[in-house]
Every structure is written in structure tokens, then in C-alpha cells.
Amino acid sequence: MKILIPLLSVCLLAACSSRPVTSGISVEQHSHYQQQLKVSNPELGKKLAIIDVKTRQTNELTDVVVTLASQYKKSQYLQYQFTWYDKDGFVIKGNHSPWQALNLFGFANIQLPGLAPTSNAVTFSLAVREVSTKAQEFED
């Protein structure tokens, strides 16, 4: 019994640490990417999870696919954008990808592809933000 209690404590701690949270988005498998993921607000982060991140080299460029999962029952209207960094962690100027529209249905998964603009890009960050569905009115 003396051995069982510390063993269970270690297992519980290990289970808790297997789902790190970054800016509200949970990263279930690739925790080494947790600092590279950004979300516009904590409420949005509770509705999303990164469940997979894959990288490869394509013609000397870093190619990524991030699998985003909805943990919310309704559709979400979002935008995402990749930002690329060199080996020293500096942003590669002028090479942000444009904001891409994304309709994420309730409890669905979607793969978000990104391709580095230059061979100097070795890592990335992914920003996700909500898009207002309310009509905007302009005053005269």
C-alpha cells in the first residue's frame, strides 16, 4: 500500500501533464508546439483543440499541417494565419500568410496547411481568431 499511493500520484501527475494548455487551446499530442499556438481570446480557446501537428521538408521549405478540432456543438466562423520564424526566432519580415477564412462545424476536425515562404523559416506560430457574424452598420 505504501508503494501504491506514490505510484498513483505519479500516474495522476503524468495524466494531468499530457494535455498542456497554451492561450486556451489544448495541445493533445505535440506539446513542443504549445508556445507557437495563439488564440484571440480564452473563450475561443475553450472551444478548440490542436490534436495533431505534422511537419516535413518540401523542396527545402518547411511544410506543416495542423489538425484543429472543435470542442463546441455549434459551427464557428474563424480565421487563421501562420507566421514564420528563422533559426534564431526572428519573424521573417513580409512573409506572414494572409488570414484564411475557416468554417469549423460542431465537433468537427479540420487540417490547416501552411508552407514556409523561404528556406530560412524553421518554425511557425499559428493564430486563430473569431469572425463576427453580426452585420456591421455604418453611420452617415
N, C-alpha and C positions, 0 to 999 in steps of 0.2 A: 504494500500500500504506500510506503514511503517513496518508492520509486515511481509509482503510477501517477501521483499528483504532480511532481515536477515534469514528468513526461507529457501529461495532458496540458500543462501550462505552456510548454514549448510548442506543442501542436496547435493550440489556440492562437498563440502569438504568430506562428507561421501562417496560419489561415488568414488572420487579420492583415498581415503584411502582403498577401498575394494580390490585393486589389488597391494599389496606391491611387490617390486622387490628386489630380492636377487641375487647378482652376475649375473644379467641379466636375470635370469629365473623368470617369473612371477608366483606367487603362488595365485591362484584364490580363493581357499576355506579355506585352512588350514594355515593361516598366522602364527600360532605359530610354524610352522616348517621352517619358512623362513631362520633362521640362520643355519639350518642343510643342506641346499642345496648348492652345489658348482658346478660351470661350468668352463671349461678350458679357455674360452675367451668370451668377450662381444658379439661378432658377433654370436657365437653359442647360447648364451642366448636369443638373439632376435628371434631365430627360434624355441624355446622350451617353453612350459608352464607346470607347475605342476597343474593338475586340480583336483586331489584328493589324499589324504593320509589316509590310514586305518591302524589301529594297533589293535592287540589282543594278549592275552597270550595263548600260546600253550605249554603244559607241562612245565610251569614255564619259558618259553622263550618268548621274545618279537618277534612277527611276524608282518611284515609290508608289505604293498603293496602300491607302489607309482604309480599313473597313470600319464604318461608323454604324452603330446600332441605335435605334430608337428604343427608349425605355418608357415611352409615353403612348397612351392609347389613341391620340388624335394625330392627324397629319401636322407636320411642322414645315414652315416655309423659312428656309435658311440660305445663307451664302457662306462659301468657304474660300480661303486664299492660302497659298503656300508662299512662304518667304524662305529664301535660300541663303546659306552662310558658308564662308570659306573655312579652311582648316584651323584658322585662328579664332573663329567665332564671329567674324565681322560680316555684316549684311552685304551681300553682293548688290551694289547700288544699281538702281534702274531695272532690276530683274525680278521684281515682285510679279507673281502671276495676277491676272485680274480677278476680281471677285466673281465667283461662279455661282449661279442660282442652283438651288437644290430643294426639291420637294421630298421630304422624308415621311413616308406613311407610318401610321401607328405600328409599333413593334417590328418594323422592317429593318433590314441591313442594306447598306449600300457601300460600294467601293469608290473611293475618291482617288483618282490617279494624279500624279504630279511628276513632271520631268524637269530636272535641273537645267537652267539656261546655259551654263558653261561647265567645263570640266573642273573648274576651281571649286564648285559647290560640292560640299561633302556632307552637309546636314541641312535640316529644314525645320521650320515651325509651321504649324497648321492653325489658322484662326477660323473660328466658326461664329457666326452671328445670326440673330433672328432678323427677319424682314417683316416689317409692319404689314398687316393685311387690311388695315383701315385705310380708306380713301383719304388722301390729303386734300384739304381745301385751301385755296389761296385767296387772301383778301385783296380787294382792289385798292 
